[in-house]
Amino acid sequence: MTDGIMASGRVAFRCGLTMKNQFMLAPMTNCQSHPDGVLSDDELRWLAMRARGGFGLTMTCASHVQRVGQGFPGQLGIFHNRHLEGHTRLAAAIKAEGSLAVIQLHHAGMRSPADLIGEAPVAPSADEKTGARALSLDEVADLRDGFVTAAVRARDAGYDGVQIHGAHGYIVAQFISPKYNRRDDEYGGDLWGRSRLLFEIVRDVRAACGPGFLVSVRLSPERFGMRLTEALELSQTLIDSGLIDLLDLSLWDCFKRPEDVEHAHQTLLEHISDLTKDDVRLTVAGKIHSGADVRQILESGIDFVTIGRAAILHHDYPTRILANPDFEPTPLPVSSAYLQAEGLGRDFIEYLRRWPDFVLD
């Protein structure tokens, strides 16, 4: 791949939408919306600034689809009609910059703090460590319908699409994981029982929102009890299903070898590149920082890159890379004043202080 190809790399999705370049903003926790889940001006500024900075697809932070699915203070919600006005503003602001506006739909499951939601969290199976209780069959149906209702609300707000968060040990990933899902009904057992909820959500979102609406799934093939072999099999089945437009794989580190020694003969990126994509677009995230990193990902056959940390540091990261393929992000740590100038609100900056050596003061 040449730099010229990257510069003109528009991405067409099977739903009919087109992304103007090969850069997606990663969905990032930032804790800067209101306690009731309503959009804040800080959240709007952060995301609109990334769209203005050149991201072809701007993904929101994880937005919870049920009140009890909240995972973080200040999390953006989409479980109630009171959230609709804020999402309408946000989708319009992103799209005004020529970026696709996509919202990530999320439920934290057992990772919902009890003191935040005011009750015991829920999970596929009871979990002693977190105090989570197991969902009944009726509650599983309500959970599925919560994702679908949120997707319809997102469509009505003007978003171009949604992403189902099936990664990072949240509730969909908890169902997929044999470590956390010990159910003996149709939502447990083998991989296809454990992934039934995900496929039902995707099926019903597609049916409710129509063929022109972008439907994406995010998976992570390692950690939280995930097995690489199953994650790859699930990824290929999602691609082959004809139900999704985009598969987003969060690899933590695209360039490392798998933790499972059985698969350590090649990198995670190489394993992902072996998937047969057909007309489903594929993106990856994990330690993609420099222009050289971007080139390596795209040269592997991945359709576009998903950028997290570097997008915090540079709201205009895509513009900088396209102008200078050898661009290197500013080194860490950086000052809070630097982050404020890059569009981060106070609560987001405080959240980043949890990250080692990120915020200088």
N, C-alpha and C positions, 0 to 999 in steps of 0.2 A: 504493500500500500504506500502510495506517495502522499506527501503533505497536501498536494492539490486535490486528491480524492477526498481526504478528510475535510478539506475546506468546503467542498461542494456536496458533502454527504447527507443529503436529505434522506429521511427514513419514512417509507410508506407502510401503513398498517393495513391488515386485511379488512378492517372495519371501514376503510376509506379515508381515514385521517392521515395527514402527513406532518412529520416533524422536520423543522427547518435545518437541523444539524444533528450531530451525534453525541449530544450532551444532555443528560438528565440530572436534575437536582435530586439527590437522595432524600427520602423522607426522614427528617431528623427531629427527635425529641427536643423541645426548647422551653417548655413550661411557661410560656408567656401569654397565654390567653386567660380569660376570666375564670373564676372558680366554677361557674355554672356551665362552662364549655363554650360560651359565646366568644366569637372572634374579637381579639383586641387590635388596637391600632398598631402595636408593636409586631404582632404576628403578620398583619397585612403588609406592613413596611418591609419586613424581612423577606417575605416571599415575592412581593412585587418587584423588589430590588433585584432579586435573582433572575426573574423573568426579563427585566430590563437589561440585565448584564449578559444576556445572550443564550440562556438555557433553552433548548428546543422543547423540552418538556419539564414543567415545574411541578414536582410532587409535593403535596402538603405533608405536614407531620402526620403521624398516626392519629386518627380521629375515631373516638370510641362510639360504637353503635348501640350500646346499652349503658345506662347509668352505672351499673355495677361492673362494667368492663373498663372503667377508668384506671389507667396505670400510673399516672403522674399528676402532681399538682399543676394547675394551669394548662391542662390538656384541652385541645380543641375538640369539641363534641359535634356529633351529627345524629344524635339519637332523639331529637325533639324538634318540632317546627319552630321553636324560638331561635334555633341556630340558623334557620334558612336565610334570614336577611344578611347575616355576616358572610355566609358562604356565597351568596349571590354577589356581594361586593368583591370578595376575594377572587372568585372565578373570572369576573369581568376585568379586574385589574391585571391578572395574569395574561388573559387572552388579548388585552389591549396592547401588550408588548410583543405579540406574535408568537407566544409560547403556548403549547398545549397545557391545559389546566386539568390535572388529575389529582383526586383525593385518595389517600390511603385509608381504608376501612379496617378498624382494629378493635379487638377485645382482649384485655390482658389476662383474663382467666385467673388462674391461681397467683399470678403476679400482680393482681390488684391489691394494694395495701388495705387491710381491713379498717385501719383508722381513717383512710381517705374515703372509702365508700360507705362506711358506717355499718357494715355487716361482714359476715364471712365471705371470702371470695368463692368463686365456683370453678369447677374443673371437670374434665371427663371422668375422673375417678377421685375419690377422697385423697387428700394429701396431708399427712400429719405435720410436715415441716412448715407449711404455709397456713395450715388450718382450713384449707379449702374443702368444700363439700362437693359431692358428685352431683352432676346435673341429672334430673329425671329425663325420660324420653320426651315428655311434653316440653320441658325446658330446652332440650336440644332443638326441638322444632322452633321454639320461640327465638333461640339464638340465631338459627339459620334465617328466620324471617326478619330478625333485626338487621342483619347484613343487607338483605334485599331491600327493605324499607329505606335504609340509609342510602343505598345506591340510587333508588328512585328520587329521593330527596336531593342527592347530589346532581342528578340529571336535571331536575327541575331548577336547581340553582344556577345551572349553566356550565357545569363542568363538562369537559370532553370525555371523561372516563373515570373509572375507579380502579384501585388496586386492592385486592384481598390480601391482608397481612397474614401470611402463613409461615412466618419466619420467627426467629429469635425467641422461641419458647413461649409465645403468647398462645391464646386459646386454640386456634386452628392447628398450630404446631404441636400443642399438647395432645390434641386428638390423634395427630399423625404418629407421635412418638410412642413406641412400645414401653418406654420407661414410665410415662405418665398416664397412658391409657390402658387400663386393665379391665375394661368393660367386657361383658360377655353377651351383649346384644348386638344388633346390626351395626353399631358404631364402634365396635371393638374387634379384637381378633387379629386377622392378618392385615397386611398393608391396605387392602382395598376396603375392609371394614373401617379401619382407622382413618382412611382418607375420604370416607363417604360424605362426611359433613362438608369438606372442601368442595367436592364435586357437586353436591346439591346446591351450595351457595352459588357457585359459578354458573351452573345450569339455570337457576332461577333468576340471577341477576341478568344474564343474557336474555332470557325470555321477557323479563319486565322492562328492560331498558332498550332493547332493540338492536338490530345488527350494526347500526352506525355508531354505537357507543363503545368506546375503548374499554375492554375488560382485561385486567392484568392480575397476575398472582405473584407474590414474593415468597420465596422459599430460602431456607439456609440449610445446606447439606450436612453441617456438622454442629456439634454442641447440643445441649438440651435433649440428649437421648436420641438424636437423629443418626441414622445409619446412611453412609454415603451411597451404598448400593441401592437402598430403597429410595433415597432422594433422587437419584438419577433415573430410576424406573418410573417414579411418580412424575418427574419432569417430562419424560418422553411421552407418558400417557396423557398428560395435560396438553402437550403440543398436538398429539394425534387426535385429541377429542374434538377439535374444531370449535371449541367454546371460548378460547382466549386469543387475544391479539398480541400479548406481550408476556414473557416470562422473565422475571427479575430475580437473579440469584445473588444473595448476599453471602460472600465467601470469607468475610473478615480480612482475608489477605489473598488476593487473586493469584499471587505468585508463589505461594508456599505449597508444599506437598501435603497430602491428606494426613490426618492423625492416624487413620486406620492403616497399619503397615501393609495390609493386603493390597492396598491401592496406592502405595507410596512410590510406585514406579514412574509416575508422572504427576505434574502439578494439578491443583484443583482446576485451574484455567484449562488445561489440556483435557481433563475429564469432561468439563462442560462443553468444550469445543467439539467433542465427539458426538454430541446430541444431533439428531436429524431435525433441523428446524422447520423445514417446509416453508410456509409463509407466515409463521409465527416469529416475531422479533424477539431477540435475546439480548439482555443486558446483564452486566455483573457489577458488583461493588466490592471494595475492599482494598485499601491502601493504593488507590490510583491517585497519584499526586502530580507528577511532572508530565511534560509533553511526551517524554520518552515512554512513560507508563501508558499513556493514552494510545500511542502508536502500537505498542506491543499488544494491547488488548484488541484493537481493531484489526491488526494484522492476523490475529488468531481466528478471525471469522465472526467475532461477536459484533452485533449490529451497532451498538452504541454503548457509551460508558455512563456509569452512575457515580456522581461525585458528591462526597460528603465534606470531609475536613477542609479540603482545598476550596470548596464553595463557601465555607464560613470565612475563610481568610480573604477570599477575592470574590465579591459578588459578580464580577465580570470575568470569571475564570474562562468560559468558552471563548469570549472575545480575545482574551490574552493568548490562549493556546492557538487559535486560528491565525493570529497575527505573528506569533513566534512559536513554532513547533518545539523549540527547546526551552520553553518557559519553565521556571522552577518557582513554586510558591514561596512566599516569605517564610523564613524559618521561625519556629516556635522557641520560646513563648512570645506572645504579643501582649500589648497593654490593653486595658479595658477601653481606653480612649480609641485605640485602633479599631477594636471590635464595634464600638458605637458608630464610628465613621463608616463601617461596613454594614450598618443597618440592623445590628443586634440590639434588642432591648435589655434592660437591666436584669430581668429574670433569666434570660438566656445566658447572659454573661456569668451570672451566679451559678447556673447549672454547669457551665463549662469549667468552673473552678474544681469540679470533681475529677476532671480529666488531668492526668499528671502532666505538669510542665506546659500547660496551654496558656493560662492567663498569668501575665507577669506580675501584676500588682494586686 
